[in-house]
Amino acid sequence: MIKQNARLILKSLRFEASVMVAVSFLLGVLLLGEGWRLLSLNVSACADAAPPTDCAVRQAEFDGQFMTVVGLQLAAALATVFGGLALGAAIVGREIERGTTSLAWSLARSRIRWLLARWLVVGLVILALSYVVGLATEPMAVAMRATGRVGAFDGIEVRAPILALRAAVAFTLAVLTGALLGRALPGLLVAALLIPLLVLAVDQGMGMWLRSEARAIDINAVNTARITDTEWRDLGTGRVLSRLEYLTMTPPPGAPPDWDTTTFEPIPLGVPDSEAGAYVAVESLLLGGVAAVLLSVACVAVERRRPY
């Protein structure tokens, strides 16, 4: 019975689901291909005691792929979110638009159960596809980190759990807007306008978490940490200054060389790469909480609205 219901739900969304599967497959192939290419260059071997003779060629080819890496990461983030929006706007908004909710809601034991069944089936598909796309970015990230010039926080927003849950938030938001507006396309457009605000709000929350966890980082280890701010130590007095205090005490542009002879030592503040896993866990919980709130509001909207 469950399999039959899931099949019927997905059948009604076969176009959107098929497009998302195809795009996810294509993205996965491109991401894995780029990751394999970067790993095969083995740029990290150039740091060995006896480096390969073609290090300059390897490094040039590796550096030339930087924009491709950024573009693929951006495509992974946008495609999974847009797939969630397209499917979410359809599962309620299209049903109301077509007038089929009158029969469906009259036969269902409750509207909320009807909604939760559809949300769960389609949501699991979105989570699975987005998670696979996120996993496909890992070889590329490993190759980039192997150079020692980027750390674990670089590209962390396309890690599998975050990518999947962000798509789930977009999906649930579109379910809500589709239910409120009763139309698929307007629901999709409104959700597309709102999702950047939600992502920005989550990003602001993670910025607060980073600042709360920040600690002094060795100046030689800044590539293996997410730097959030910088303090300055007065080498003459040993006093530690904030960035604002430092700027007020340093010479203005164009000042004579003897304006101030005080020397300062920078103290980077940030979160080391060892805390990247905690960052992923915290953001995943935050995204999951946002999705739960949106789903609760969507349930209320479906329960109270007319079926047309």
Sequence and secondary structure as in RCSB ss.txt:
>XXXX:A:sequence
MIKQNARLILKSLRFEASVMVAVSFLLGVLLLGEGWRLLSLNVSACADAAPPTDCAVRQAEFDGQFMTVVGLQLA
AALATVFGGLALGAAIVGREIERGTTSLAWSLARSRIRWLLARWLVVGLVILALSYVVGLATEPMAVAMRATGRV
GAFDGIEVRAPILALRAAVAFTLAVLTGALLGRALPGLLVAALLIPLLVLAVDQGMGMWLRSEARAIDINAVNTA
RITDTEWRDLGTGRVLSRLEYLTMTPPPGAPPDWDTTTFEPIPLGVPDSEAGAYVAVESLLLGGVAAVLLSVACV
AVERRRPY
>XXXX:A:secstr
 HHHHHHHHHHHTHHHHHHHHHHHHHHHHHHHHHHHHHHHH GGGGGSSS  TTHHHHHHHHHHTHHHHHHHHHH
HHHHHHHHHHHHHHHHTHHHHHHT HHHHHHHSS HHHHHHHHHHHHHHHHHHHHHHHHHHTHHHHHHHHTTSSS
 TTTTGGGSHHHHHHHHHHHHHHHHHHHHHHS HHHHHHHHHHHHHHHHHHHHHHHHHHHHHH EE  GGGGGGE
EEEEEEEEETTT  EE HHHHHHHS  TT  TTS    EEEEEEEEEGGGHHHHHHHHHHHHHHHHHHHHHHHHH
HHHHS   
